[in-house]
Structures are given as C-alpha cells and as structure tokens.
Amino acid sequence: MNDFTFQSPTAIVFGRGAADRTGAELARAGYQKALIVYGQGSVVRTGVLDRVKRSLDEAGVAYVELGGVRPNPEIGLVRTGVRIARERAVDIVLPVGGGSAIDCAKAIALGAVYEGDVWDFFRKRAVPSRRLPVACVLTIPASGSEASNSCVISSDAEQLKCGINTDLNRPVMAFLDPELTFTLPPYQTAAGVTDMISHVMERFFSGEPAVPVTDNIALGLIRAAVEVAPRVMADPCDYDARANLMWIGTLAHNGLAGCGLGIPGKRDGDWTCHGMEHELSALNTSITHGAGLAVIFPAWMRYVWREHPNRFLEFGRQVFGIEPVDPELDDLSDIDEEITPERAIEDAVEATIDELQEFFVSLGMPRTLGELGIRAGDIEKLLPGLRETRGERFGSFMELTLDDARAIYESAL
C-alpha cells in the first residue's frame, strides 16, 4: 500500500427534502450571500431552483443568480460568474444541478479571489491558494463533483477541455435528495452510471499492486452500480435504487476508492480514459462525458490488459464472477482445442471486458465512436489537445504515446 493523504471535508446532507434544508444549513454556517449557478432549464422546469431559493429566503440568505451553464461548461461563463461574484460580494457559490453546474461554480470560486484570469489555473500557468467556499444541490448523480477535488472546464476558442485537481475544489456542503433524480432521462441516467463506474476503474487500474481493503471498497461500489442501475432504468421512481446510485456517485470520486493506489506525487489512478474522452467532448461539446467513456474504456482495456493481467482477473472475478477455466477441474469436453493457462487468462479477461461493455450498451450507451458522430478523419484532430493536456507520454497502468492513443481511438470506431 502506497502512502496517501485522504480528506473528505464535505458535509453530506442526504435524503428526502435535502434541498429544502439548503438555506437553513448555509445560515447556520454563517453564510449571508450566495451566487446560485445552474444550467439551461431542467432545475427551473422541475421546480428545484424555486425550492432552493425559497429555503434561502426563509433563512435570510441573500442571493444572486447565474444561469445557462451548458454540458462541458465553458470558460466564458466562468469569467462572467467571477465578475458577478466580485461585484456582488458573495461569500459562497451555490450550484444547483449536476457536474457541469458544480464544476462551473468551482472554477468561479477559484477565480473570484484571484487577480489574474481563472483560465490560468486550467492551463497550469498558476496554482490556486484560496477560493470562495462552494455548497451544492445535486440533481444528477454522475460526476461525483459534489465531494471531489476535481474541476473540468472547456475553452471553445482553444478547443481544449482541461481539469484542475486541488482540495480547494472540495465543496463544504452537498445536499443529496434522490427524489430530485426521478425525472432524469434514461440516457442521462445511464451516462451517469458509466461515469461513476469509470471513476472507480481509473483508480483500480492504476498499475499499482493490490490493496485489498481499497480494492474491496472499489469493486463493491461497481457491483452495487451494476446491480441497481437496471432497477432504475426499469423504474425511474425506485427511491432505494436512486438513493444507492446517488451515494455510489459520491463515493466513487471523493478519493476513498483510490487510497493506497496512487503513485507518490501523482493522482490516485491512471486517468488516461478520462483524458482521451475529454478530447471527444472538446471536439464536439454535445457528446456526453459518460457516453464517451462507455466507448473509450473498453477500447483502452483491450489495448493494455496484458501489462497487468492479474488486475483484470480480480476485476472480472469480483464484479462479474468470471474466472479462467481450469483444465484440471472444469469439464472441457465440448472444446476441441487445448486450453493453455495463457489462453485461459486471455479468454477470462476478454470475457470480462465484453461483459462490461455489454452492460454499458444494455443501459443505452454507445458501443462505437461512430455512434457519437466521430469518424476516422477526426482522430488526428483529437491528438493535439491530448498532447497539450497529457503530454507526449502518459498513463500509469501502461505508459502510452500519442501513437498508442491513435490506435485506441481507431479500434473504437
């Protein structure tokens, strides 16, 4: 087990009616004026925004608003939010929505107390040292941004999607009401499930040796997601299933599932698949992050598994109950060819990857990049941004080059 530092300072307010407690909890913590950040209409249509504003009014917490956050939030709106936060002297930023609203709010919180351009942090030109606090009302379980140290913002002008990881990004409070997720469209629900599973897999497949305690936490989260996701798809108002998904999403990305698996001085995981997917949604901002991951992750797995096959065998065993055949114990009378130990391992790993991909597809996720509108001629457009954000060589499970990335993209077409 490698050394690690783990903190999760976010206070989680979980359950029915959690959003209605927002104002009271902020007032009790001493906050007086919030900048509410939200998306392009769903929290307005469902009445969630009005509920949050009512709770603020009742608690005597003043607020100003910034709407219009899109999926893959853009730096232009962040800059607008920074200006509003400064001009209106807010003391907390309050996103209401999913990961896009929360990431936009995190970036605003960093930029509001910085003299330069907030984009400096994402281009690694500056390191943040302070921020305004962030509290969030979560409506889409997926990104885990409600308790994570991550924040990802896009720049359309540069066709880049860049992230920054710092514990300054961790919200001070998160209000999680599973009933707010009942109206999520099936595609968005499925993309969220894919995203939260991917957050765990990025850490599990770090290239580091097994850490049994952390591995059991990580793979238990994935097993739980695989179990409850079909229930949610069949009955969107299944409270227990929705509640489990919401809690899985938070635990998948608050760092718990990577304790002891990080390489000292680096993140707790590989994160190649996230980096490769970010280039897809930077090229086409309509691509949902989880949908891109549903294609990229299996393609990456098929490319790299031989580097550390035992991690894949453990993943297959714990998540899907898949193990290599044993000629001494298993009945192989219906198989004509000899099954060597090497062949048994390969078959088990390939079956594991197939099972994972079929699970994603069963939820309505794409199988290929073509289904996302990405064509062979687009691949070369993805590589400059990947070089900018990840470098010439990247990955901890298996070190990859841009040529490797090209091959993975091509295999996913």
Residue, then its C-alpha position, 0 to 999 in steps of 0.5 A: m500500500n502506497d502512502f496517501t493523504f485522504q480528506s473528505p471535508t464535505a458535509i453530506v446532507f442526504g435524503r428526502g427534502a435535502a434541498d429544502r434544508t439548503g438555506a437553513e444549513l448555509a445560515r447556520a454556517g454563517y453564510q449571508k450571500a450566495l451566487i446560485v449557478y445552474g444550467q439551461g432549464s431542467v432545475v427551473r422546469t422541475g421546480v428545484l431552483d424555486r425550492v432552493k431559493r425559497s429555503l434561502d429566503e426563509a433563512g435570510v440568505a441573500y442571493v444572486e443568480l447565474g444561469g445557462v451553464r451548458p454540458n462541458p461548461e465553458i470558460g466564458l461563463v466562468r469569467t462572467g460568474v467571477r465578475i458577478a461574484r466580485e461585484r456582488a460580494v458573495d461569500i459562497v457559490l451555490p450550484v444547483g444541478g449536476g457536474s457541469a453546474i458544480d464544476c462551473a461554480k468551482a472554477i468561479a470560486l477559484g477565480a473570484v479571489y484571484e487577480g489574474d484570469v481563472w483560465d490560468f489555473f486550467r492551463k497550469r500557468a498558476v496554482p490556486s491558494r484560496r477560493l470562495p467556499v462552494a455548497c451544492v444541490l445535486t440533481i444528477p448523480a454522475s460526476g461525483s463533483e459534489a465531494s471531489n477535488s476535481c474541476v473540468i472546464s472547456s475553452d471553445a476558442e482553444q478547443l481544449k477541455c482541461g481539469i484542475n485537481t486541488d482540495l480547494n475544489r472540495p465543496v463544504m456542503a452537498f445536499l443529496d435528495p434522490e427524489l430530485t433524480f426521478t425525472l432524469p432521462p434514461y440516457q442521462t441516467a445511464a451516462g451517469v452510471t458509466d461515469m461513476i463506474s469509470h471513476v472507480m476503474e481509473r483508480f483500480f487500474s492504476g498499475e499499482p499492486a493490490v490493496p485489498v481493503t481499497d480494492n474491496i471498497a472499489l469493486g463493491l461500489i461497481r457491483a452495487a452500480v451494476e446491480v441497481a442501475p437496471r432497477v432504475m432504468a426499469d423504474p425511474c421512481d425506485y427511491d432505494a435504487r436512486a438513493n444507492l446510485m446517488w451515494i455510489g456517485t459520491l463515493a466513487h470520486n471523493g478519493l476513498a476508492g483510490c487510497g493506497l493506489g496512487i503513485p507518490g506525487k501523482r493522482d490516485g489512478d491512471w486517468t488516461c480514459h478520462g483524458m482521451e474522452h475529454e478530447l471527444s467532448a472538446l471536439n464536439t461539446s454535445i457528446t456526453h462525458g459518460a457516453g464517451l467513456a462507455v466507448i473509450f474504456p473498453a477500447w483502452m482495456r483491450y489495448v493494455w490488459r496484458e501489462h497487468p493481467n492479474r488486475f483484470l482477473e480480480f476485476g472480472r472475478q469480483v464484479f462479474g464472477i468470471e474466472p479462467v477455466d481450469p483444465e484440471l477441474d472444469d469439464l472441457s469436453d465440448i472444446d476441441e482445442e487445448i486450453t493453455p493457462e495463457r489462453a485461459i487468462e486471455d479468454a477470462v479477461e476478454a470475457t470480462i471486458d465484453e461483459l462490461q461493455e455489454f452492460f454499458v450498451s444494455l443501459g443505452m450507451p454507445r458501443t462505437l465512436g461512430e455512434l457519437g458522430i466521430r469518424a476516422g478523419d477526426i482522430e488526428k484532430l483529437l491528438p493535439g489537445l491530448r498532447e497539450t493536456r497529457g503530454e507526449r507520454f502518459g498513463s500509469f497502468m501502461e505508459l502510452t504515446l500519442d501513437d498508442a492513443r491513435a490506435i485506441y481511438e481507431s479500434a473504437l470506431 
